[in-house]
Amino acid sequence: MNSPTSLSSNLYTEVYGNGDPILCLHGLGSNIFTWRHFIGPFSTNNKLILIDLKGFGKSPKPEDTFYSIEDHAESVYQLIIKENLTRLTLIGNSFGGGVALLLAIKLCEQKPGRLSKLILIDSGGHKEYLPGYLKLVRSKLGGPLIYLLPSRLAVRFVLRACYYNKSKITKEQLPAYANPLASPGGRNGFLQTAKQCIPPGIDELIARLRTITVPTLILWGRQDRILPLKIGELLHQAIPNSTLEVIEECGHIPHEEKPKETIATISRFLAATS
């Protein structure tokens, strides 16, 4: 595996390989580590760009409130423009999928031709299907809960909810996700992002999903208990040029729980739409 390079960005980035860019956006509470299985397969013929969103992983974690989903999308948008990324494939999981949807709408409407493909993995996309733990975090109890609960305990709880087969959770995942959460500003970044994960104009944004005209793969774990398959079906109905693929016996993060199947499905999609 080649050593990563980085981009000149306020966000922490890792870049592998060369070719048409593939940019990956992680979910809430996650970071670049979630894409570890993608590095080998997708850096062979492409420039794979992994990003830690503001407040997560190794990115800055300022103690402010500018963590709305629009803020996150804008910071990634500025990176795309600054790096002049074209023929771009955008991949987003969970909250990162919601960010990817905002970016896809903006790129298709304002910068047509820059975005080539969109891949949504168990993506956010509808306000009616918030997971229980996120509802709790967004409540009045959320702040005290996030600041008092040990980070490893919180990560273990969420990972178990994310996996269909709990035996596939590895010991490496706990520190990879717990340490950034426990670092200065980590809990604030998580809490502020959770509270602001639904944009004020969500209904209008859902109506604009039809403006996403690039080939879109919607990939879902059949047994996702965080965001149900129903969201994937609704996104498939709303995005014109989309395909829905389901991975059996799999939860919310197929790229971690079933990486071989996930990579094979994405590879077929990339080949078919190249």
Secondary structure, 3 states (H helix, E strand, C coil): CCCCECCCCCCCEEEECCCEEEEEECCCCCCHHHHHHHHHHHCCCEEEEEECCCCCCCCCCCCCCCCCHHHHHHHHHHHHHHCCCCCEEEEEEEHHHHHHHHHHHHHHHHCCCCEEEEEEEEECCCHHHCCHHHHHHHCCCHHHHHHHCCHHHHHHHHHHHHCCCHHHCCCCHHHHHHHHHHCCCHHHHHHHHHHCCCCCCHHHHHHHHHHCCCCEEEEEECCCCCCCHHHHHHHHHHCCCEEEEEECCCCCCHHHHCHHHHHHHHHHHHHHCC
